[in-house]
Amino acid sequence: MKILPSFYSTQHSFAALKRLHKSIIRKKINLGDLHRVYSAMLHLERYNARLDADKRDNSY
């Protein structure tokens, strides 16, 4: 996964918060790791968006 230095969109932030909220409810992460996990979720959301855009561009 390539980490880009550009800014995150509002859509990326909301999607990352949604994933983080689900993880907290399911007790899959510790509350002390919120900052680290949120940063990782932001990277993941931007990566997923980039993959979706590539998929749309390469479709027939």
C-alpha positions in Angstrom: 0.0 0.0 0.0 1.4 3.4 -1.0 1.0 6.2 1.5 0.3 9.5 -0.1 1.2 12.8 1.6 -1.9 14.7 0.3 -4.9 15.8 2.4 -7.8 13.5 3.3 -11.3 14.4 2.1 -14.3 14.7 4.4 -15.6 11.5 3.0 -12.4 9.7 4.0 -12.7 11.1 7.5 -16.3 10.1 8.0 -15.7 6.6 6.6 -12.7 6.2 9.0 -14.7 7.4 11.9 -17.5 4.9 11.0 -15.0 2.0 10.9 -13.5 3.2 14.2 -16.8 3.5 15.9 -17.8 0.0 14.8 -14.4 -1.3 16.2 -15.0 0.4 19.5 -18.5 -1.0 19.9 -17.2 -4.5 19.0 -14.3 -4.0 21.5 -11.7 -4.9 18.9 -9.4 -2.0 19.8 -8.2 -0.4 23.0 -9.1 3.2 23.8 -5.5 4.1 24.2 -4.8 3.2 20.5 -7.5 5.6 19.1 -5.1 8.1 17.5 -2.9 5.4 15.9 -5.9 3.4 14.7 -7.7 6.5 13.3 -4.6 7.4 11.3 -4.4 3.9 9.9 -8.2 4.0 9.0 -7.7 7.3 7.2 -4.9 5.7 5.1 -7.1 2.7 4.5 -10.1 4.7 3.3 -8.0 6.8 0.9 -6.4 3.6 -0.5 -9.9 2.0 -0.9 -11.1 5.1 -2.7 -8.1 5.0 -5.0 -8.7 1.3 -5.8 -12.3 2.0 -6.6 -11.4 4.9 -8.9 -8.9 2.7 -10.7 -11.4 -0.1 -11.0 -13.9 2.4 -12.6 -11.3 3.8 -15.0 -10.3 0.3 -16.2 -13.8 -1.0 -16.6 -15.2 -1.4 -20.1 
